[in-house]
């Protein structure tokens, strides 16, 4: 992985010349049609085959469950009605998070094939110190439990609103923030319809507000000024 960090350093120094990054073995490229077991294998190879995989028959339509085993951790990938790439990648990241982190190359997120990079945590920290957190996050967005990737949808009007005051921000960064705002609006609607208790609403509202503040800070986003009445 030492070669990988050097390739990423070169890219962050001159992001206009991304050819070396794409031509290297640094990126893990995932097509939205990939089999999920293959997705696990791609990331496993990238970290030196440290994950063991076990399949378990669950009698569900989508087939066998995938169980990830890493060191003393074991987890079943929590699919719902069907297997999906987002759940697979987030689960891999979760099971290896003490040692490695997966990030999405944001410039790849406007195609059917997304490119990811997985590095030891200390190498991401070195990159953050050298190039700055906001600059690193601008190109490599963190894979978090709530992030949407392949199944991301967005409001064009809201995107344009944010893009006007964040001209240097990537498409995926802005849309990811809008996803947090969407969850906040849905929560408010649930409360207005009395679908959730006040205590639950206030707790979740606090968590989302904290998530928004952290995202704005980490990715250097600006919010449009609110017009006074």
Secondary structure, DSSP 4 states (H G I P E B T S, - for coil): -HHHHHHHHHHHH-TT--HHHHHSS--EEEETT--HHHHHHHHHHHTTS--EEEEE----TT--EEEEEETTEEEE---SSS--HHHHHHHHHHHHTTTEEEEEEGGGTTSSEEEEEEEEHHHHHHHHHHH-HHHHHHHEEE--TT--STT----HHHHHHHHTT-TTS-HHHHHHHHHHHHHHHHHHHHHHTT-S-HHHHHHHHHHHHHHHHHHHHHHT---PPPPP-
